[in-house]
């Protein structure tokens, strides 16, 4: 898979390094010549110094061969225009655009950009959940925020020694894993809940409080 990333800032560079670690081919387009030189020395990605709102620069990055296009600069105008230009290339299967000002998100949607990401908003939502849901050991938002993966410490004494599959799945949640001595176990017919056991639960977002109360009252 070939990925083009616009912007070699913190978000773009970290993403590039992660993708390269996974074995993907990555090209970074960066407008700042000094940053371009530094990044070229630090990463195995191909680095092109230029303006990603230029069709010629996109062509230099072999955009006609790209599978994924990511606009990750700190400038919404650059991200928007670069993403719009990328729409001329039908080979691109997925376009992901960073939105720095959430008031601009509607503009991105209006031009057909379906996947927008706001790192700042994501961090804020994560911290809000940690503060307001202290029983939750960890949390990941899935899909478009309609589903969440929780890791909870089982504290409901009524469940100790009971079979996991007698309580899961339901129409609102599923216990997808339990941990025995830090070993992940996918629940089977004979898998039992244990005292203070860590469990992983996938739940509908609007049912999260009920799930937390049930397993960790």
GIRAMO-V49861 format. One record per residue. N is the residue number from 1. PHI is phi in whole degrees, -180 to 180 (999 if undefined). PSI is psi in whole degrees, -180 to 180 (NA if undefined). BURIAL is 1 if it has 16 or more other ideal C-beta (glycine too) atoms within 10 Angstrom, else 0. Layout:
n: (N & N)
phi: (PHI & PHI)
psi: (PSI & PSI)
burial: (BURIAL & BURIAL)
//
This chain:
n: (1 & 2 & 3 & 4 & 5 & 6 & 7 & 8 & 9 & 10 & 11 & 12 & 13 & 14 & 15 & 16 & 17 & 18 & 19 & 20 & 21 & 22 & 23 & 24 & 25 & 26 & 27 & 28 & 29 & 30 & 31 & 32 & 33 & 34 & 35 & 36 & 37 & 38 & 39 & 40 & 41 & 42 & 43 & 44 & 45 & 46 & 47 & 48 & 49 & 50 & 51 & 52 & 53 & 54 & 55 & 56 & 57 & 58 & 59 & 60 & 61 & 62 & 63 & 64 & 65 & 66 & 67 & 68 & 69 & 70 & 71 & 72 & 73 & 74 & 75 & 76 & 77 & 78 & 79 & 80 & 81 & 82 & 83 & 84 & 85 & 86 & 87 & 88 & 89 & 90 & 91 & 92 & 93 & 94 & 95 & 96 & 97 & 98 & 99 & 100 & 101 & 102 & 103 & 104 & 105 & 106 & 107 & 108 & 109 & 110 & 111 & 112 & 113 & 114 & 115 & 116 & 117 & 118 & 119 & 120 & 121 & 122 & 123 & 124 & 125 & 126 & 127 & 128 & 129 & 130 & 131 & 132 & 133 & 134 & 135 & 136 & 137 & 138 & 139 & 140 & 141 & 142 & 143 & 144 & 145 & 146 & 147 & 148 & 149 & 150 & 151 & 152 & 153 & 154 & 155 & 156 & 157 & 158 & 159 & 160 & 161 & 162 & 163 & 164 & 165 & 166 & 167 & 168 & 169 & 170 & 171 & 172 & 173 & 174 & 175 & 176 & 177 & 178 & 179 & 180 & 181 & 182 & 183 & 184 & 185 & 186 & 187 & 188 & 189 & 190 & 191 & 192 & 193 & 194 & 195 & 196 & 197 & 198 & 199 & 200 & 201 & 202 & 203 & 204 & 205 & 206 & 207 & 208 & 209 & 210 & 211 & 212 & 213 & 214 & 215 & 216 & 217)
phi: (999 & -114 & -123 & -106 & -118 & -96 & 105 & -108 & -78 & -57 & -67 & -63 & -68 & -63 & -64 & -60 & -64 & -66 & -68 & -63 & -61 & -86 & 92 & -88 & -88 & -134 & -122 & -109 & -106 & -133 & -79 & -85 & -66 & -65 & -64 & -58 & -65 & -64 & -67 & -61 & -80 & -92 & -126 & -87 & -73 & -72 & -120 & -116 & -87 & 172 & -92 & -71 & -89 & -100 & -60 & -63 & -65 & -63 & -66 & -62 & -86 & 58 & -63 & -69 & -107 & -77 & -98 & -134 & -123 & -122 & -102 & -126 & -78 & -88 & -115 & -62 & -66 & -65 & -61 & -64 & -66 & -62 & -66 & -63 & -62 & -67 & -70 & -76 & -112 & -71 & -71 & -74 & -86 & -148 & -120 & -123 & -127 & -80 & -114 & -89 & -113 & -61 & -68 & -90 & -59 & -62 & -63 & -65 & -65 & -65 & -99 & 91 & -89 & -83 & -107 & -119 & -133 & -121 & -56 & -63 & -67 & -64 & -64 & -61 & -65 & -64 & -65 & -61 & -68 & -63 & -72 & -88 & -130 & -65 & -72 & -82 & -72 & -157 & -152 & -130 & -87 & -109 & 59 & -103 & 94 & -89 & -134 & -136 & -104 & -111 & -117 & -123 & -93 & -67 & -125 & -80 & -60 & -67 & -94 & -59 & 84 & -89 & -73 & -59 & -73 & -77 & -119 & -146 & -86 & -123 & -73 & -112 & -156 & -143 & -81 & -91 & -163 & -128 & -122 & -114 & 52 & 68 & -97 & -72 & -128 & -80 & -55 & -116 & -58 & -103 & -75 & -112 & -73 & -128 & -61 & 56 & -80 & -84 & -131 & -111 & -131 & -97 & -138 & -65 & -59 & -78 & -115 & -64 & -67 & -65 & -64 & -63 & -64 & -70 & -90 & -138 & -68)
psi: (138 & 127 & 133 & 129 & 126 & 120 & 122 & 33 & -165 & -47 & -50 & -43 & -44 & -40 & -45 & -45 & -39 & -42 & -40 & -39 & -30 & 1 & 12 & 155 & 132 & 136 & 133 & 132 & 121 & 130 & -27 & 120 & -38 & -45 & -40 & -44 & -43 & -45 & -38 & -32 & -27 & -24 & 161 & 1 & 151 & 133 & 127 & 124 & 116 & 176 & 117 & -7 & 7 & 126 & -37 & -41 & -41 & -39 & -39 & -28 & 7 & 48 & -24 & -10 & -3 & 145 & -33 & 139 & 124 & 121 & 108 & 27 & 174 & 8 & 112 & -34 & -42 & -45 & -43 & -50 & -42 & -42 & -40 & -44 & -36 & -19 & -12 & -7 & 106 & -14 & -21 & 120 & -27 & 134 & 125 & 128 & 132 & 132 & 119 & -34 & 113 & -19 & -17 & -8 & -39 & -37 & -39 & -42 & -37 & -25 & 12 & 14 & 108 & -32 & 106 & 145 & 134 & 100 & -42 & -44 & -37 & -43 & -43 & -43 & -39 & -45 & -38 & -41 & -38 & -40 & -44 & -14 & 67 & -17 & -20 & 123 & -39 & 161 & 137 & 132 & 129 & 157 & -132 & 29 & 6 & -13 & 145 & 145 & 119 & 147 & 119 & 153 & 120 & 119 & -2 & 105 & -27 & -18 & -15 & 127 & -3 & 154 & 132 & -43 & -7 & -15 & -7 & 144 & 163 & -179 & -12 & -21 & 164 & 133 & 107 & -16 & 151 & 164 & 126 & 114 & 46 & 8 & 126 & 133 & 125 & 124 & 129 & -177 & -34 & 10 & 130 & 149 & 143 & 158 & 132 & 28 & 142 & 134 & 152 & 130 & 129 & 125 & 154 & 140 & -37 & 1 & 8 & -38 & -40 & -40 & -44 & -43 & -35 & -46 & -25 & 67 & NA)
burial: (0 & 1 & 1 & 1 & 1 & 1 & 1 & 1 & 1 & 0 & 1 & 1 & 1 & 0 & 1 & 1 & 0 & 0 & 1 & 0 & 0 & 0 & 0 & 0 & 1 & 1 & 1 & 1 & 1 & 1 & 1 & 0 & 0 & 0 & 1 & 1 & 0 & 0 & 1 & 1 & 0 & 0 & 1 & 0 & 1 & 0 & 1 & 1 & 1 & 1 & 0 & 1 & 1 & 0 & 0 & 0 & 1 & 1 & 0 & 0 & 1 & 0 & 1 & 0 & 0 & 1 & 0 & 1 & 1 & 1 & 1 & 1 & 1 & 0 & 1 & 1 & 0 & 1 & 1 & 1 & 1 & 1 & 1 & 1 & 1 & 1 & 0 & 0 & 1 & 0 & 0 & 1 & 0 & 0 & 1 & 1 & 1 & 1 & 1 & 0 & 0 & 0 & 0 & 1 & 1 & 0 & 0 & 1 & 0 & 0 & 0 & 0 & 1 & 0 & 0 & 1 & 0 & 1 & 0 & 0 & 0 & 0 & 0 & 0 & 0 & 0 & 0 & 0 & 1 & 0 & 0 & 0 & 0 & 0 & 0 & 1 & 0 & 0 & 1 & 0 & 0 & 0 & 0 & 0 & 0 & 0 & 1 & 1 & 0 & 1 & 0 & 1 & 0 & 1 & 0 & 1 & 0 & 0 & 1 & 0 & 0 & 0 & 0 & 1 & 0 & 0 & 1 & 0 & 0 & 0 & 0 & 0 & 1 & 0 & 1 & 0 & 1 & 1 & 1 & 0 & 0 & 0 & 0 & 0 & 0 & 0 & 1 & 0 & 0 & 0 & 1 & 0 & 1 & 1 & 0 & 0 & 1 & 1 & 1 & 1 & 1 & 1 & 1 & 0 & 0 & 0 & 1 & 1 & 0 & 0 & 1 & 1 & 0 & 1 & 1 & 1 & 0)
//
